[in-house]
Amino acid sequence: MFAALAQPESRGRLRLQSADPEAPPGIDANFLSDTRDVRTAAACVELLRSFRDGDAAALLAYLREPAASCFLSLKLRDIKES
């Protein structure tokens, strides 16, 4: 299973390091700099652990539901708020 932040609040920067168009840019990813992203990532891990500890057949049935992604978003919001 895999979890990732699709719409992170953290913002990074790209900076020109040189006037040379062949020079690589300076990249500051600033990953997980916003506490909301840290809470969301922790909620994703917690949710995946709950799936891991549960019935695999139930998880597969859940993932086949068309509304699964919507429910997952709501579930993550509930976990973050608790």
C-alpha positions in Angstrom: 0.0 0.0 0.0 1.1 3.5 -0.6 0.1 6.9 0.8 1.1 10.3 -0.5 -0.1 13.9 -0.1 -1.9 14.8 -3.3 -2.4 18.5 -2.3 0.2 19.5 0.2 0.1 22.8 2.0 3.9 23.0 2.2 5.5 25.1 -0.6 9.0 24.8 -1.9 11.0 27.0 -4.2 12.9 26.8 -7.5 15.6 29.4 -8.0 17.8 30.2 -10.9 21.4 29.7 -9.8 22.9 31.2 -12.9 22.2 33.1 -16.1 23.3 29.9 -17.9 20.2 28.1 -19.2 22.0 24.8 -18.9 22.7 25.2 -15.2 20.4 23.2 -12.9 18.0 25.3 -10.7 18.3 25.4 -7.0 15.6 23.3 -5.5 14.2 23.7 -1.9 11.5 21.1 -1.7 10.4 22.3 1.8 8.7 18.9 2.2 6.5 18.6 5.3 7.2 22.1 6.5 3.6 22.8 7.1 2.2 21.1 10.3 -1.0 20.3 8.4 1.0 18.1 6.0 2.6 16.3 8.9 -0.8 15.6 10.5 -2.2 14.4 7.2 0.8 12.1 6.5 0.5 10.7 10.1 -3.3 10.1 9.5 -2.5 8.3 6.2 -0.1 6.0 8.0 -2.6 5.3 10.8 -5.3 4.5 8.3 -3.0 2.2 6.3 -2.1 0.4 9.6 -5.8 -0.1 10.4 -6.2 -1.7 6.9 -3.1 -3.8 7.5 -4.5 -5.1 10.8 -7.9 -5.8 9.5 -9.5 -8.3 7.1 -7.9 -8.3 3.6 -11.1 -9.2 1.9 -12.9 -6.3 3.5 -10.1 -3.9 2.4 -10.4 -5.1 -1.2 -14.2 -4.7 -1.1 -13.7 -1.2 0.2 -11.2 -0.3 -2.5 -13.6 -1.5 -5.2 -16.3 0.9 -4.1 -16.7 4.0 -6.4 -16.9 6.3 -3.5 -13.8 4.9 -1.8 -11.6 7.9 -2.6 -14.2 10.3 -1.3 -14.7 8.3 1.9 -10.9 8.0 2.4 -10.7 11.8 2.2 -13.5 12.1 4.8 -11.9 9.5 7.0 -8.5 11.2 6.9 -10.2 14.5 7.9 -11.8 12.8 10.8 -8.5 11.3 12.0 -6.7 14.7 11.6 -9.4 16.4 13.7 -9.3 13.9 16.5 
